[in-house]
């Protein structure tokens, strides 16, 4: 039975409830510090063997860049290019875990390009109006998905968490 098939019998409510409880626990452990919460989630994904030892610092760096860009402490265009490069390097290695790829892909997608309305060169803008939930929910989705469906469930959970986080950040 594949890890995705093991989801049978698990309803949306159970996933939502587990994810909400896990996020509350993580945010309490991080004492409300979102960057710390993201690092807790990444450590948990590593502990559960959903991301490798080599992927952990790459994903942590991607996470830190997102928080710095959101907070205006790092140029968003430069952060985007660094995150995109890190994601592409993970893909090119050919042995990256599905969870690492889902997390990194979601991070790249959390940046938005804008031409500034002048038709000139493209500028990359991170959605500063958002709370940078994309990374937090991608990681938490990976943890919860992994509990229910192993590595396949973790990758699916990370992808879904990324999408939900992006939607929240856009609101």
Z-matrix of the N, CA and C atoms (Angstrom, degrees):
N
C 1 1.453
C 2 1.524 1 108.25
N 3 1.330 2 116.91 1 129.35
C 4 1.459 3 120.07 2 178.35
C 5 1.529 4 109.44 3 -73.20
N 6 1.342 5 114.64 4 161.84
C 7 1.460 6 118.36 5 -179.07
C 8 1.529 7 111.49 6 -65.79
N 9 1.326 8 117.75 7 -29.32
C 10 1.465 9 120.24 8 176.76
C 11 1.523 10 109.93 9 -68.40
N 12 1.329 11 117.40 10 -39.44
C 13 1.459 12 120.21 11 179.21
C 14 1.522 13 112.12 12 -63.86
N 15 1.329 14 117.20 13 -25.94
C 16 1.462 15 119.40 14 -179.11
C 17 1.525 16 111.61 15 -71.01
N 18 1.334 17 117.71 16 -7.97
C 19 1.452 18 121.18 17 174.75
C 20 1.522 19 111.68 18 -69.85
N 21 1.343 20 118.27 19 -19.14
C 22 1.455 21 119.92 20 -176.60
C 23 1.521 22 109.69 21 -56.53
N 24 1.304 23 114.56 22 135.24
C 25 1.455 24 120.10 23 -178.07
C 26 1.517 25 112.98 24 93.20
N 27 1.318 26 117.42 25 -12.71
C 28 1.463 27 121.54 26 177.91
C 29 1.516 28 106.95 27 -97.99
N 30 1.310 29 116.10 28 122.14
C 31 1.454 30 120.43 29 -178.15
C 32 1.516 31 112.61 30 -92.96
N 33 1.303 32 114.83 31 170.33
C 34 1.460 33 121.31 32 178.66
C 35 1.524 34 109.95 33 -60.08
N 36 1.327 35 116.93 34 -40.97
C 37 1.467 36 119.66 35 -179.99
C 38 1.519 37 111.70 36 -57.32
N 39 1.335 38 116.50 37 -46.03
C 40 1.466 39 119.85 38 -178.63
C 41 1.529 40 111.01 39 -60.69
N 42 1.332 41 116.17 40 -41.87
C 43 1.464 42 120.48 41 179.05
C 44 1.530 43 110.38 42 -65.68
N 45 1.326 44 117.14 43 -45.15
C 46 1.464 45 120.84 44 179.71
C 47 1.521 46 110.74 45 -61.83
N 48 1.315 47 115.96 46 -45.51
C 49 1.457 48 120.93 47 -178.32
C 50 1.524 49 111.10 48 -63.43
N 51 1.323 50 116.39 49 -45.84
C 52 1.472 51 120.25 50 179.71
C 53 1.520 52 110.40 51 -63.92
N 54 1.326 53 117.51 52 -42.68
C 55 1.463 54 121.15 53 -179.51
C 56 1.528 55 110.78 54 -63.65
N 57 1.335 56 117.10 55 -42.56
C 58 1.468 57 120.58 56 179.83
C 59 1.525 58 110.76 57 -63.38
N 60 1.330 59 116.76 58 -43.87
C 61 1.473 60 119.75 59 178.88
C 62 1.520 61 111.11 60 -64.76
N 63 1.331 62 116.88 61 -40.38
C 64 1.466 63 120.34 62 179.78
C 65 1.531 64 110.66 63 -65.25
N 66 1.323 65 117.69 64 -41.39
C 67 1.466 66 120.39 65 178.65
C 68 1.522 67 110.96 66 -64.98
N 69 1.320 68 117.69 67 -40.25
C 70 1.467 69 120.54 68 177.41
C 71 1.519 70 110.67 69 -62.01
N 72 1.336 71 116.06 70 -43.54
C 73 1.457 72 120.67 71 179.64
C 74 1.519 73 111.23 72 -62.84
N 75 1.318 74 116.18 73 -46.07
C 76 1.464 75 120.77 74 -178.30
C 77 1.522 76 110.85 75 -65.02
N 78 1.326 77 117.41 76 -44.76
C 79 1.462 78 120.13 77 -179.48
C 80 1.530 79 111.01 78 -65.42
N 81 1.327 80 117.52 79 -34.29
C 82 1.466 81 120.30 80 176.38
C 83 1.526 82 109.72 81 -67.28
N 84 1.327 83 116.76 82 -44.02
C 85 1.466 84 120.60 83 178.83
C 86 1.528 85 110.91 84 -61.88
N 87 1.322 86 116.93 85 -35.82
C 88 1.469 87 121.97 86 -179.26
C 89 1.531 88 112.17 87 -85.20
N 90 1.328 89 116.44 88 -0.70
C 91 1.465 90 122.38 89 -179.16
C 92 1.527 91 111.45 90 53.69
N 93 1.343 92 115.54 91 39.67
C 94 1.455 93 121.53 92 176.66
C 95 1.516 94 115.32 93 82.34
N 96 1.316 95 118.26 94 -3.56
C 97 1.469 96 122.01 95 -179.80
C 98 1.532 97 109.18 96 -81.31
N 99 1.340 98 116.28 97 110.19
C 100 1.464 99 120.86 98 -174.30
C 101 1.524 100 112.96 99 -64.40
N 102 1.329 101 118.40 100 -40.02
C 103 1.466 102 120.25 101 178.91
C 104 1.524 103 109.96 102 -64.38
N 105 1.310 104 116.54 103 -42.98
C 106 1.462 105 120.24 104 177.45
C 107 1.529 106 110.18 105 -62.58
N 108 1.320 107 117.32 106 -40.26
C 109 1.474 108 121.17 107 178.04
C 110 1.524 109 110.42 108 -60.95
N 111 1.328 110 116.73 109 -43.75
C 112 1.462 111 119.96 110 179.04
C 113 1.525 112 110.99 111 -61.49
N 114 1.317 113 117.05 112 -40.06
C 115 1.463 114 120.47 113 179.53
C 116 1.528 115 111.39 114 -68.86
N 117 1.319 116 117.51 115 -34.47
C 118 1.470 117 121.42 116 175.10
C 119 1.521 118 109.52 117 -62.32
N 120 1.329 119 115.99 118 -44.55
C 121 1.466 120 120.60 119 -179.67
C 122 1.530 121 110.34 120 -63.37
N 123 1.319 122 117.27 121 -44.82
C 124 1.472 123 119.70 122 178.99
C 125 1.530 124 111.18 123 -62.45
N 126 1.318 125 117.07 124 -40.23
C 127 1.471 126 120.28 125 176.88
C 128 1.524 127 111.28 126 -62.42
N 129 1.319 128 116.25 127 -39.25
C 130 1.469 129 120.72 128 178.54
C 131 1.524 130 110.29 129 -65.46
N 132 1.339 131 117.46 130 -41.89
C 133 1.465 132 120.52 131 177.23
C 134 1.525 133 110.64 132 -60.94
N 135 1.328 134 117.02 133 -37.48
C 136 1.462 135 121.03 134 177.41
C 137 1.533 136 110.53 135 -69.39
N 138 1.309 137 115.99 136 -44.79
C 139 1.475 138 121.09 137 179.02
C 140 1.530 139 111.35 138 -57.51
N 141 1.328 140 116.14 139 -36.54
C 142 1.461 141 121.36 140 -179.81
C 143 1.534 142 112.46 141 -84.33
N 144 1.331 143 116.46 142 3.38
C 145 1.474 144 123.18 143 -179.83
C 146 1.518 145 113.46 144 63.93
N 147 1.330 146 117.33 145 30.21
C 148 1.457 147 121.24 146 175.37
C 149 1.522 148 111.20 147 -91.51
N 150 1.332 149 116.77 148 -19.84
C 151 1.459 150 122.25 149 169.35
C 152 1.518 151 107.20 150 -131.52
N 153 1.328 152 116.28 151 153.18
C 154 1.461 153 120.74 152 -175.24
C 155 1.526 154 112.06 153 -89.03
N 156 1.320 155 114.46 154 168.87
C 157 1.466 156 121.78 155 176.26
C 158 1.532 157 110.52 156 -57.62
N 159 1.330 158 116.74 157 -40.04
C 160 1.469 159 121.19 158 -179.33
C 161 1.527 160 111.82 159 -71.80
N 162 1.318 161 117.97 160 -29.99
C 163 1.468 162 121.63 161 -178.83
C 164 1.529 163 112.40 162 -78.97
N 165 1.319 164 117.67 163 -27.59
C 166 1.465 165 121.35 164 -175.74
C 167 1.527 166 112.76 165 -56.20
N 168 1.341 167 120.58 166 -50.40
C 169 1.473 168 118.26 167 179.50
C 170 1.533 169 113.13 168 -66.88
N 171 1.310 170 117.88 169 -31.24
C 172 1.467 171 121.38 170 178.09
C 173 1.524 172 109.45 171 -65.04
N 174 1.323 173 116.46 172 -47.90
C 175 1.471 174 120.34 173 -179.32
C 176 1.526 175 111.38 174 -68.96
N 177 1.325 176 116.94 175 -34.64
C 178 1.457 177 120.65 176 176.86
C 179 1.528 178 109.90 177 -63.86
N 180 1.329 179 116.42 178 -42.72
C 181 1.469 180 120.64 179 177.92
C 182 1.531 181 110.51 180 -62.78
N 183 1.321 182 117.29 181 -43.92
C 184 1.468 183 121.55 182 177.25
C 185 1.525 184 110.01 183 -57.76
N 186 1.312 185 115.87 184 -44.35
C 187 1.464 186 122.39 185 179.28
C 188 1.530 187 110.90 186 -61.70
N 189 1.315 188 116.59 187 -47.68
C 190 1.467 189 121.22 188 -179.33
C 191 1.523 190 111.29 189 -62.58
N 192 1.330 191 117.33 190 -40.61
C 193 1.462 192 120.47 191 177.46
C 194 1.523 193 111.26 192 -60.57
N 195 1.325 194 116.34 193 -42.23
C 196 1.462 195 120.00 194 178.70
C 197 1.512 196 112.39 195 -60.94
N 198 1.323 197 115.89 196 -43.44
C 199 1.465 198 119.33 197 -179.97
C 200 1.528 199 111.14 198 -67.99
N 201 1.330 200 117.40 199 -39.13
C 202 1.464 201 120.28 200 178.67
C 203 1.524 202 110.87 201 -66.38
N 204 1.335 203 117.33 202 -41.70
C 205 1.461 204 120.55 203 179.14
C 206 1.520 205 110.89 204 -66.10
N 207 1.318 206 116.81 205 -41.32
C 208 1.460 207 121.06 206 178.20
C 209 1.522 208 110.93 207 -62.18
N 210 1.334 209 115.82 208 -39.57
C 211 1.463 210 120.70 209 -178.83
C 212 1.515 211 114.36 210 -83.89
N 213 1.339 212 117.09 211 1.79
C 214 1.456 213 120.26 212 179.68
C 215 1.515 214 114.09 213 76.27
N 216 1.336 215 117.86 214 14.11
C 217 1.469 216 121.92 215 -178.81
C 218 1.523 217 112.77 216 -93.92
N 219 1.324 218 117.28 217 -2.80
C 220 1.464 219 122.32 218 178.90
C 221 1.519 220 107.33 219 -148.19
N 222 1.316 221 116.40 220 138.18
C 223 1.456 222 121.03 221 179.55
C 224 1.522 223 109.88 222 -59.13
N 225 1.326 224 116.56 223 126.58
C 226 1.463 225 121.36 224 -175.75
C 227 1.521 226 112.18 225 -63.00
N 228 1.319 227 117.98 226 -38.79
C 229 1.465 228 120.48 227 179.60
C 230 1.520 229 110.84 228 -63.78
N 231 1.312 230 116.15 229 -43.99
C 232 1.470 231 120.06 230 178.87
C 233 1.524 232 110.63 231 -65.85
N 234 1.334 233 116.46 232 -41.44
C 235 1.469 234 120.32 233 178.69
C 236 1.520 235 110.36 234 -61.41
N 237 1.334 236 116.58 235 -44.72
C 238 1.463 237 120.63 236 178.55
C 239 1.523 238 110.91 237 -56.27
N 240 1.312 239 117.06 238 -48.10
C 241 1.463 240 120.26 239 -177.68
C 242 1.538 241 111.23 240 -65.42
N 243 1.329 242 117.61 241 -36.61
C 244 1.468 243 120.83 242 177.08
C 245 1.525 244 111.14 243 -66.73
N 246 1.324 245 116.46 244 -42.98
C 247 1.470 246 121.17 245 179.65
C 248 1.527 247 110.31 246 -65.73
N 249 1.321 248 116.53 247 -43.96
C 250 1.466 249 121.23 248 179.16
C 251 1.527 250 110.77 249 -61.75
N 252 1.319 251 116.76 250 -41.85
C 253 1.468 252 120.98 251 178.73
C 254 1.534 253 110.61 252 -63.80
N 255 1.319 254 116.58 253 -43.81
C 256 1.468 255 120.18 254 179.20
C 257 1.526 256 110.85 255 -62.00
N 258 1.328 257 116.90 256 -42.34
C 259 1.467 258 121.63 257 178.23
C 260 1.528 259 110.43 258 -62.82
N 261 1.316 260 116.89 259 -46.63
C 262 1.458 261 120.59 260 -179.70
C 263 1.526 262 111.77 261 -62.70
N 264 1.329 263 117.03 262 -37.01
C 265 1.466 264 120.42 263 177.44
C 266 1.533 265 110.87 264 -65.84
N 267 1.324 266 116.75 265 -38.91
C 268 1.465 267 119.82 266 175.68
C 269 1.532 268 110.09 267 -60.91
N 270 1.328 269 116.18 268 -44.33
C 271 1.471 270 120.22 269 -179.23
C 272 1.526 271 111.29 270 -65.16
N 273 1.321 272 117.05 271 -42.86
C 274 1.459 273 120.68 272 -175.16
C 275 1.524 274 112.91 273 -68.23
N 276 1.324 275 117.67 274 -26.29
C 277 1.465 276 119.84 275 178.81
C 278 1.518 277 111.51 276 -64.17
N 279 1.315 278 116.80 277 -27.94
C 280 1.454 279 121.15 278 175.86
C 281 1.514 280 115.30 279 79.47
N 282 1.319 281 118.14 280 -3.23
C 283 1.463 282 119.57 281 -179.13
C 284 1.534 283 112.34 282 -126.93
N 285 1.311 284 115.82 283 17.09
C 286 1.466 285 119.51 284 -179.44
C 287 1.521 286 110.03 285 -69.24
N 288 1.315 287 115.34 286 146.58
C 289 1.462 288 119.72 287 178.42
C 290 1.530 289 109.82 288 -70.10
N 291 1.327 290 116.55 289 149.84
C 292 1.470 291 119.84 290 177.92
C 293 1.530 292 112.55 291 -58.73
N 294 1.323 293 117.25 292 -32.91
C 295 1.461 294 120.65 293 -179.63
C 296 1.530 295 110.18 294 -69.25
N 297 1.327 296 117.27 295 -42.99
C 298 1.464 297 120.71 296 178.42
C 299 1.519 298 110.19 297 -61.89
N 300 1.326 299 116.92 298 -42.06
C 301 1.459 300 120.43 299 179.33
C 302 1.527 301 111.51 300 -65.74
N 303 1.336 302 117.32 301 -41.86
C 304 1.463 303 120.51 302 178.98
C 305 1.525 304 110.45 303 -64.35
N 306 1.314 305 116.95 304 -43.38
C 307 1.466 306 121.62 305 -179.84
C 308 1.526 307 110.45 306 -63.15
N 309 1.336 308 116.66 307 -49.27
C 310 1.463 309 121.01 308 -177.82
C 311 1.525 310 111.59 309 -66.62
N 312 1.318 311 116.91 310 -39.35
C 313 1.460 312 120.57 311 178.10
C 314 1.526 313 110.58 312 -62.51
N 315 1.306 314 116.89 313 -43.00
C 316 1.461 315 120.91 314 177.09
C 317 1.514 316 111.62 315 -62.64
N 318 1.334 317 116.37 316 -37.05
C 319 1.461 318 119.89 317 178.81
C 320 1.526 319 110.82 318 -65.18
N 321 1.322 320 117.33 319 -42.06
C 322 1.469 321 120.34 320 176.87
C 323 1.524 322 109.46 321 -61.28
N 324 1.317 323 116.60 322 -42.84
C 325 1.457 324 121.38 323 -178.97
C 326 1.513 325 114.64 324 -69.31
N 327 1.323 326 117.26 325 -11.55
C 328 1.458 327 119.69 326 -179.57
C 329 1.528 328 112.33 327 -81.09
N 330 1.324 329 116.84 328 -7.39
C 331 1.462 330 121.22 329 175.54
C 332 1.523 331 108.52 330 -95.07
N 333 1.316 332 116.35 331 147.21
C 334 1.450 333 121.54 332 -177.44
C 335 1.523 334 108.65 333 -124.89
N 336 1.334 335 116.86 334 132.73
C 337 1.464 336 119.23 335 177.39
C 338 1.517 337 109.57 336 -92.59
N 339 1.306 338 114.92 337 145.72
C 340 1.455 339 121.68 338 -177.76
C 341 1.521 340 107.25 339 -145.11
N 342 1.320 341 117.35 340 134.11
C 343 1.461 342 119.34 341 179.94
C 344 1.525 343 112.39 342 -87.35
N 345 1.313 344 116.99 343 5.41
C 346 1.455 345 121.45 344 177.28
C 347 1.520 346 113.81 345 75.04
N 348 1.332 347 116.11 346 5.21
C 349 1.457 348 119.77 347 178.23
C 350 1.516 349 114.14 348 80.60
N 351 1.313 350 117.63 349 -7.18
C 352 1.454 351 120.48 350 -177.40
C 353 1.511 352 113.97 351 -97.98
N 354 1.310 353 118.18 352 -3.43
C 355 1.454 354 121.37 353 179.74
C 356 1.513 355 113.56 354 74.01
N 357 1.314 356 117.52 355 7.08
C 358 1.459 357 121.29 356 -179.58
C 359 1.508 358 111.06 357 -83.69
N 360 1.301 359 115.89 358 -143.32
C 361 1.459 360 120.06 359 -178.97
C 362 1.527 361 110.36 360 -70.75
N 363 1.314 362 115.06 361 152.43
C 364 1.456 363 120.86 362 -178.81
C 365 1.522 364 110.07 363 -78.31
N 366 1.304 365 115.95 364 134.42
C 367 1.450 366 122.81 365 175.73
C 368 1.515 367 107.39 366 -111.66
N 369 1.319 368 117.24 367 140.54
C 370 1.454 369 120.58 368 177.97
C 371 1.513 370 108.32 369 -97.51
N 372 1.312 371 115.52 370 131.45
C 373 1.454 372 120.82 371 -177.68
C 374 1.519 373 108.64 372 -126.44
N 375 1.305 374 117.17 373 128.95
C 376 1.450 375 121.77 374 173.20
C 377 1.513 376 106.90 375 -85.14
N 378 1.321 377 118.37 376 139.88
C 379 1.448 378 121.39 377 -178.04
C 380 1.523 379 109.93 378 -68.75
N 381 1.308 380 116.50 379 89.16
C 382 1.460 381 121.49 380 -177.77
C 383 1.521 382 112.63 381 -69.32
N 384 1.346 383 116.72 382 -21.20
C 385 1.458 384 119.29 383 179.87
C 386 1.524 385 111.77 384 -71.24
N 387 1.328 386 116.04 385 -18.62
C 388 1.454 387 120.35 386 -179.21
C 389 1.513 388 111.68 387 -85.80
N 390 1.285 389 115.80 388 171.54
C 391 1.448 390 121.30 389 -178.58
C 392 1.508 391 113.80 390 -99.02
N 393 1.335 392 117.94 391 12.81
C 394 1.456 393 122.45 392 -179.08
C 395 1.528 394 111.36 393 59.45
N 396 1.319 395 116.43 394 40.79
C 397 1.459 396 121.48 395 179.26
C 398 1.525 397 112.44 396 -76.64
N 399 1.319 398 117.15 397 -16.22
C 400 1.461 399 120.71 398 -176.17
C 401 1.521 400 110.86 399 -53.98
N 402 1.316 401 118.00 400 -51.59
C 403 1.462 402 120.87 401 -177.96
C 404 1.518 403 113.09 402 -66.44
N 405 1.315 404 115.61 403 -43.28
C 406 1.464 405 119.81 404 -179.61
C 407 1.525 406 110.89 405 -60.52
N 408 1.328 407 116.13 406 -47.63
C 409 1.460 408 119.42 407 -177.39
C 410 1.524 409 112.58 408 -74.33
N 411 1.326 410 117.49 409 -28.19
C 412 1.470 411 119.57 410 174.34
C 413 1.522 412 109.72 411 -63.10
N 414 1.317 413 116.15 412 -47.12
C 415 1.461 414 120.00 413 179.95
C 416 1.513 415 112.76 414 -66.36
N 417 1.324 416 116.43 415 -45.28
C 418 1.464 417 120.09 416 179.49
C 419 1.517 418 110.48 417 -64.45
N 420 1.322 419 116.81 418 -39.33
C 421 1.464 420 120.58 419 176.55
C 422 1.512 421 111.30 420 -60.82
N 423 1.331 422 116.13 421 -37.87
C 424 1.460 423 120.30 422 177.10
C 425 1.515 424 111.93 423 -64.66
N 426 1.319 425 116.61 424 -42.96
C 427 1.470 426 120.69 425 179.39
C 428 1.521 427 110.36 426 -63.01
N 429 1.333 428 116.85 427 -51.82
C 430 1.461 429 120.85 428 -177.23
C 431 1.522 430 110.42 429 -65.25
N 432 1.318 431 117.41 430 -45.37
C 433 1.466 432 120.79 431 177.99
C 434 1.520 433 111.45 432 -58.72
N 435 1.316 434 116.60 433 -37.20
C 436 1.456 435 121.37 434 178.49
C 437 1.516 436 112.72 435 -67.27
N 438 1.321 437 116.58 436 -36.94
C 439 1.464 438 119.70 437 176.96
C 440 1.521 439 111.08 438 -60.24
N 441 1.330 440 116.05 439 -39.53
C 442 1.456 441 120.32 440 -176.94
C 443 1.517 442 113.85 441 -88.32
N 444 1.342 443 117.48 442 -27.12
C 445 1.458 444 118.26 443 -171.93
C 446 1.516 445 116.16 444 -142.66
N 447 1.329 446 118.49 445 26.37
C 448 1.457 447 120.19 446 176.95
C 449 1.519 448 112.29 447 62.25
N 450 1.334 449 115.76 448 -153.54
C 451 1.463 450 121.04 449 -175.79
C 452 1.524 451 112.13 450 -62.89
N 453 1.327 452 117.58 451 -40.53
C 454 1.464 453 120.37 452 178.31
C 455 1.510 454 111.50 453 -64.03
N 456 1.313 455 116.52 454 -41.30
C 457 1.461 456 120.81 455 177.41
C 458 1.514 457 111.84 456 -66.53
N 459 1.338 458 116.32 457 -34.99
C 460 1.464 459 120.12 458 178.42
C 461 1.525 460 110.81 459 -65.87
N 462 1.330 461 117.03 460 -42.58
C 463 1.468 462 120.31 461 178.68
C 464 1.525 463 110.47 462 -64.35
N 465 1.318 464 115.98 463 -44.05
C 466 1.463 465 120.14 464 178.24
C 467 1.528 466 110.51 465 -63.76
N 468 1.312 467 116.79 466 -43.61
C 469 1.464 468 121.02 467 178.72
C 470 1.521 469 112.13 468 -61.77
N 471 1.338 470 116.65 469 -40.28
C 472 1.465 471 120.19 470 178.22
C 473 1.519 472 111.05 471 -64.62
N 474 1.324 473 116.82 472 -41.19
C 475 1.467 474 120.46 473 179.21
C 476 1.530 475 110.77 474 -65.11
N 477 1.327 476 116.38 475 -46.50
C 478 1.468 477 120.12 476 179.61
C 479 1.524 478 110.06 477 -64.51
N 480 1.327 479 116.90 478 -43.23
C 481 1.467 480 120.40 479 177.85
C 482 1.520 481 112.28 480 -59.15
N 483 1.339 482 116.49 481 -38.62
C 484 1.470 483 120.36 482 177.45
C 485 1.520 484 111.34 483 -61.78
N 486 1.313 485 116.05 484 -44.44
C 487 1.462 486 120.27 485 -179.30
C 488 1.526 487 110.27 486 -64.72
N 489 1.318 488 117.31 487 -46.78
C 490 1.468 489 120.64 488 -179.98
C 491 1.529 490 110.02 489 -62.24
N 492 1.331 491 116.63 490 -43.17
C 493 1.471 492 119.93 491 178.57
C 494 1.508 493 112.13 492 -61.39
N 495 1.332 494 116.46 493 -41.03
C 496 1.471 495 120.85 494 177.97
C 497 1.519 496 110.34 495 -61.97
N 498 1.327 497 116.72 496 -42.42
C 499 1.463 498 120.52 497 179.19
C 500 1.526 499 110.36 498 -62.91
N 501 1.312 500 116.51 499 -44.61
C 502 1.479 501 120.31 500 178.89
C 503 1.525 502 110.38 501 -61.76
N 504 1.329 503 116.90 502 -42.76
C 505 1.459 504 120.47 503 179.81
C 506 1.521 505 112.27 504 -64.42
N 507 1.312 506 117.31 505 -29.00
C 508 1.456 507 121.39 506 -179.86
C 509 1.528 508 112.70 507 -77.46
N 510 1.333 509 117.27 508 -20.55
C 511 1.467 510 120.55 509 -177.37
C 512 1.518 511 111.94 510 -75.77
